[in-house]
Amino acid sequence: MEELRVMEFDIEKCQYFDDMPTPFCAIEVLDNERHDPDNFIIRYSNKAHNTLVGLAKEEVEDQPFWKMFQVMNASQTEIYRKTLKNNESRCMDRYNEQLGKFVRVMTYPLAPHICGSMIKVISDYQDNLMGCLNLKGFKLRAEQILEANPEQAYAFWYCDIKQFKYVNDNFGYEEGNYILQVLGEKLTSILGKDELMGRVTGDMFVLMVKFVSEETSEQRFHAAVKSAVDAYQERWSQHYNLELAGGIYVYRPGESERRSVSRYFDYANSARKLAKRVKGNCVEFFKKEMWEKEKRGIEISHHLKQAIEDGEIQPWFQPQYDYRHGKLIGAEVLTRWVHPEYGNIYPDEFIHVLEESGQILELDAYIWECAC
């Protein structure tokens, strides 16, 4: 780009750039005083640029720059003002609607009222397998959408495939990847304007869709799952039965707590964990008590070692009686947890928490020792 910055730039002689492998366009600023984005006009774009954005040359040239790359706010406009005024290069990342991806636009001064832009897709925000946004890109784009649509309610979905490890172990990772791609394609197909899908990791997906009602959200979830299952079954007569667990958190404008996309997905994930315990395709809506219960479960698992040392966990003996001979013949050893803050914690609350955290063997060993 050093050559571009020092040469005398002439819009009429841009054929020189047609064979550049890097997507490039030249922007003319018609109003250099007000710096209105409507007056940033793309006067030239090379072949690589047109291929990247998926538009013909005539669809790009003589079009407003903001229309192509969503330069819609004052801070972004300021970047171009400084580029032209101070003869400095600028770089910014934006979401491109046409591509469904984040792009990095590096802008360089070329001549008075003219700047050039080198454009590339940013892999930092993309999922390598799916081609959709990864979690980092998803959160960034979700924040932008919420900011641009302050009156719109949204449902945040967090979903995964039940027993997905079984697929990889029995059919191989190639088949597992195919299932993920089919599911991702079907989830993407239900999205409308200002709605998103992304992949967290493995078989976990996140979505942000406009909220109308719980019934509508549930219908969309099951429709997407059915579409994915049908598409997969067309490939194999002997197939794996896809079952999804989904959790949904509903964001409503004017919420009292600070807006945080990360927190919304934590809430949706709490609901997903509950849906995992239900057979078949299931979606659960987040309720505040879920979050409190999960927090308490984490505190319980973290406190186990100290509870054993402090004698909070106690064996209770339930007698076994032989009525034919009128004798006490043994006892079943039960576990009770007397917590200093929560009081009595009963097994139906803490056993499954310790099973999920892998600490149940530690508890078993302790109770065996107490009983013996």
C-alpha positions in Angstrom: 0.0 0.0 0.0 3.0 2.4 0.2 2.8 2.8 -3.6 -0.9 3.6 -3.4 -0.4 6.3 -0.9 2.3 8.2 -2.8 1.1 7.9 -6.3 -1.2 10.5 -7.9 -4.6 8.7 -7.7 -6.9 8.9 -10.7 -10.4 7.3 -10.5 -10.5 7.0 -14.2 -7.3 4.9 -14.3 -8.2 2.2 -11.8 -7.9 -0.8 -14.1 -4.4 -1.0 -12.6 -6.0 -2.5 -9.5 -8.3 -5.1 -11.2 -5.8 -8.0 -10.7 -4.9 -7.1 -7.1 -5.5 -10.3 -5.0 -6.7 -8.2 -2.1 -10.2 -6.7 -2.2 -9.8 -3.0 -2.8 -12.2 -0.1 -3.4 -11.7 3.6 -3.9 -14.0 6.0 -2.0 -14.7 9.6 -2.9 -15.9 12.0 -0.3 -18.2 14.4 -2.0 -18.8 16.6 1.0 -15.5 17.1 2.9 -17.0 19.5 5.4 -19.9 17.7 6.9 -18.6 14.2 6.3 -22.0 12.8 5.9 -21.8 9.0 5.2 -24.3 9.4 2.4 -21.6 11.3 0.6 -19.0 8.6 0.8 -19.3 7.1 -2.7 -17.5 3.9 -4.0 -16.1 5.0 -7.3 -14.2 1.9 -8.1 -14.0 -1.7 -6.8 -11.7 -4.5 -8.1 -12.6 -8.1 -8.9 -11.5 -9.4 -5.5 -13.7 -6.9 -3.8 -16.7 -7.8 -5.8 -16.1 -11.5 -5.3 -15.8 -11.0 -1.5 -19.1 -9.1 -1.2 -20.9 -11.3 -3.7 -22.1 -8.4 -5.9 -21.5 -7.4 -9.5 -19.3 -4.4 -10.3 -22.4 -2.3 -11.3 -24.1 -3.1 -8.0 -21.1 -1.7 -6.1 -19.7 1.3 -7.9 -21.4 4.7 -7.5 -23.2 3.3 -4.4 -22.9 4.9 -0.9 -20.1 3.4 1.2 -22.3 3.0 4.3 -24.7 0.9 2.3 -21.9 -1.6 1.6 -20.3 -1.7 5.0 -22.8 -0.2 7.4 -20.9 2.9 8.3 -23.9 4.3 10.3 -22.6 6.1 13.4 -20.7 9.2 14.3 -17.6 7.3 15.6 -17.1 5.4 12.4 -17.6 8.6 10.3 -15.0 10.3 12.4 -12.5 7.7 11.3 -12.8 8.7 7.7 -12.7 12.4 8.6 -9.4 11.8 10.3 -8.1 9.7 7.5 -8.6 12.5 5.0 -7.7 15.4 7.2 -4.5 14.0 8.8 -3.3 11.8 6.0 -3.4 8.8 8.4 -4.4 5.2 7.9 -7.4 3.8 9.9 -8.7 0.3 10.6 -12.0 -0.8 11.9 -14.1 -4.0 12.2 -17.7 -4.2 11.2 -20.4 -6.7 10.6 -21.3 -7.1 6.9 -25.0 -7.9 6.2 -24.3 -9.2 2.7 -21.6 -11.7 3.9 -23.1 -12.5 7.3 -19.5 -12.0 8.6 -17.3 -9.5 10.3 -14.9 -7.7 8.0 -11.9 -5.5 8.7 -11.7 -2.3 6.6 -8.3 -0.7 6.4 -8.5 2.8 5.0 -5.7 4.8 3.5 -5.5 8.3 2.0 -4.8 8.3 -1.7 -5.5 11.9 -2.9 -7.6 14.9 -1.8 -11.1 13.7 -1.1 -10.1 10.1 -2.0 -9.4 7.2 0.2 -8.9 3.6 -0.6 -10.1 0.6 1.5 -8.6 -2.9 1.7 -11.2 -5.3 3.0 -10.8 -8.8 4.4 -13.0 -11.2 6.4 -11.9 -11.6 10.0 -11.4 -15.2 11.0 -11.3 -14.2 14.7 -15.1 -13.9 14.7 -15.9 -17.0 12.6 -16.3 -20.6 13.4 -14.0 -22.7 11.2 -16.3 -25.7 10.9 -19.7 -24.0 10.5 -18.7 -20.7 8.8 -21.1 -19.0 11.1 -20.1 -16.6 13.9 -18.2 -18.0 16.9 -19.2 -17.0 20.4 -16.9 -13.9 20.4 -18.4 -12.6 17.1 -21.9 -13.5 18.2 -21.7 -11.5 21.4 -20.2 -8.5 19.5 -22.9 -8.6 16.8 -25.7 -9.2 19.4 -24.7 -6.1 21.3 -24.8 -4.1 18.1 -28.3 -5.4 17.3 -29.6 -4.6 20.8 -28.3 -1.1 20.5 -29.9 -0.5 17.1 -33.2 -2.0 18.2 -33.9 -0.6 21.7 -37.6 -1.3 21.7 -37.4 -4.9 20.5 -37.7 -8.0 22.8 -35.4 -10.9 22.0 -35.2 -14.6 22.9 -31.7 -15.9 23.5 -31.4 -19.6 22.8 -28.7 -22.0 24.1 -29.0 -25.5 22.7 -27.1 -28.7 22.2 -27.5 -32.3 21.0 -28.3 -34.9 23.6 -25.8 -37.7 23.9 -23.7 -36.3 21.0 -20.6 -38.1 22.3 -22.3 -41.3 21.2 -22.2 -40.1 17.6 -18.5 -39.4 17.5 -17.6 -42.6 19.3 -19.8 -44.8 17.1 -19.9 -43.1 13.7 -16.7 -41.0 13.8 -16.0 -37.3 13.8 -16.7 -36.8 10.1 -20.3 -38.0 10.7 -20.5 -35.8 13.8 -19.4 -32.8 11.8 -21.9 -33.5 9.2 -24.7 -33.5 11.8 -23.5 -30.2 13.2 -23.5 -28.7 9.7 -27.0 -29.9 8.9 -28.3 -28.5 12.2 -26.5 -25.2 11.8 -27.9 -24.9 8.3 -31.5 -25.5 9.5 -31.1 -23.2 12.5 -29.8 -20.5 10.2 -32.8 -21.0 7.8 -35.3 -19.9 10.4 -33.6 -16.6 11.1 -35.0 -13.2 9.9 -33.5 -9.7 9.8 -31.5 -8.8 12.9 -31.5 -12.4 14.1 -28.3 -14.5 14.7 -26.9 -17.9 15.1 -23.5 -18.8 16.4 -21.6 -21.8 17.7 -20.1 -21.9 21.2 -18.1 -25.1 20.9 -18.7 -28.8 20.1 -22.4 -29.3 19.6 -23.5 -26.2 21.4 -25.3 -23.4 19.5 -26.6 -20.0 20.4 -29.3 -18.0 18.8 -30.8 -14.6 19.2 -34.3 -14.2 17.7 -37.0 -11.7 18.0 -39.5 -12.5 20.8 -43.2 -12.6 20.2 -44.4 -15.2 22.7 -43.2 -18.3 24.5 -45.5 -20.4 22.3 -44.0 -18.9 19.1 -40.4 -19.4 20.4 -41.2 -23.0 21.2 -42.8 -23.6 17.8 -39.7 -22.2 16.0 -37.4 -24.4 18.1 -39.3 -27.6 17.3 -39.7 -26.6 13.6 -35.9 -26.2 13.3 -35.2 -29.5 15.0 -37.7 -31.4 12.9 -36.2 -29.9 9.7 -32.7 -31.0 10.8 -33.8 -34.5 11.7 -35.7 -34.9 8.4 -32.7 -33.7 6.4 -30.3 -36.1 8.3 -32.6 -39.1 7.9 -32.7 -38.6 4.1 -29.0 -39.4 4.1 -29.1 -42.6 6.1 -31.8 -45.3 6.4 -30.1 -46.5 9.6 -29.8 -43.2 11.4 -29.0 -41.6 14.8 -32.1 -40.1 16.3 -31.3 -36.4 16.9 -32.7 -35.0 20.1 -32.0 -31.4 21.2 -32.2 -29.7 24.5 -32.7 -25.9 24.5 -32.9 -23.2 27.0 -34.4 -19.8 26.3 -34.0 -16.5 28.1 -36.2 -13.6 27.1 -34.7 -10.1 27.1 -37.3 -7.3 27.4 -36.5 -3.7 26.8 -36.2 -1.6 30.0 -34.9 -4.5 32.1 -33.6 -3.1 35.4 -30.3 -5.1 35.4 -27.4 -4.0 33.3 -27.5 -5.3 29.7 -25.1 -8.2 29.2 -25.3 -10.7 26.4 -22.9 -13.0 28.3 -25.3 -13.0 31.3 -28.3 -13.7 29.0 -26.6 -16.9 27.7 -25.7 -17.9 31.2 -29.4 -17.7 32.0 -30.4 -19.6 28.9 -27.8 -22.3 29.7 -29.3 -22.8 33.1 -32.6 -23.6 31.4 -30.9 -25.9 28.9 -29.4 -28.0 31.7 -33.0 -28.6 33.0 -34.1 -29.5 29.4 -31.3 -32.1 29.2 -33.0 -34.2 31.9 -36.3 -34.5 29.9 -36.6 -37.2 27.3 -37.0 -36.2 23.7 -36.7 -32.7 22.1 -37.2 -30.3 24.9 -37.0 -26.5 25.4 -37.2 -24.8 28.8 -37.7 -21.1 29.5 -35.5 -19.5 32.1 -37.0 -18.6 35.5 -35.1 -16.8 38.2 -35.3 -19.7 40.6 -33.3 -21.8 38.1 -30.3 -19.4 38.4 -30.6 -19.4 42.2 -30.7 -23.2 42.3 -27.7 -23.4 40.0 -25.7 -21.0 42.2 -26.6 -23.0 45.3 -25.5 -26.2 43.5 -22.1 -24.7 42.7 -21.7 -23.5 46.3 -22.6 -27.0 47.6 -20.1 -28.7 45.3 -17.4 -26.3 46.3 -18.1 -26.7 50.0 -18.0 -30.6 50.1 -14.5 -31.0 51.3 -14.9 -28.5 54.1 -18.2 -30.0 55.0 -16.6 -33.4 55.5 -13.8 -31.9 57.6 -16.2 -29.9 59.8 -18.6 -32.9 60.4 -21.5 -31.2 58.6 -22.2 -34.4 56.6 -23.7 -37.1 58.9 -24.6 -40.8 58.5 -28.2 -41.5 59.6 -29.1 -45.1 60.3 -32.5 -46.4 59.2 -33.2 -49.7 61.0 -33.9 -53.0 59.1 -36.3 -55.1 61.2 -37.2 -58.8 60.8 -40.8 -59.0 61.8 -41.0 -62.8 61.7 -38.4 -63.2 64.4 -38.9 -59.8 66.1 -35.2 -58.8 65.7 -33.3 -55.8 64.5 -31.0 -57.3 61.8 -29.2 -54.3 60.3 -29.5 -50.7 59.2 -29.4 -48.7 55.9 -26.9 -45.9 56.1 -28.4 -42.6 54.9 -26.7 -39.3 54.4 -27.8 -35.9 55.8 -26.0 -32.6 55.4 -26.4 -30.0 58.1 -25.2 -26.8 56.4 -24.2 -23.8 58.7 -26.0 -21.4 56.3 -28.7 -23.4 54.6 -29.7 -25.8 57.4 -30.6 -29.3 56.5 -29.8 -30.1 52.8 -31.5 -33.3 51.8 -30.1 -35.9 49.4 -32.5 -35.1 46.6 -30.8 -31.7 46.3 -27.1 -32.5 46.7 -26.7 -36.0 45.4 -27.2 -35.1 41.7 -25.0 -32.1 42.1 -22.1 -34.2 43.4 -22.8 -36.8 40.7 -22.5 -34.2 38.0 -19.3 -32.7 39.5 -17.7 -36.2 40.0 -17.5 -35.8 43.7 -20.0 -38.6 44.6 -17.2 -41.1 45.1 -15.6 -38.8 47.7 -18.9 -38.8 49.6 -19.4 -42.5 49.3 -15.9 -43.2 50.7 -16.6 -40.9 53.7 -20.0 -42.5 54.5 -18.5 -46.0 54.3 -15.8 -45.0 56.7 -18.3 -43.5 59.1 -20.6 -46.6 59.0 -17.8 -49.1 59.5 
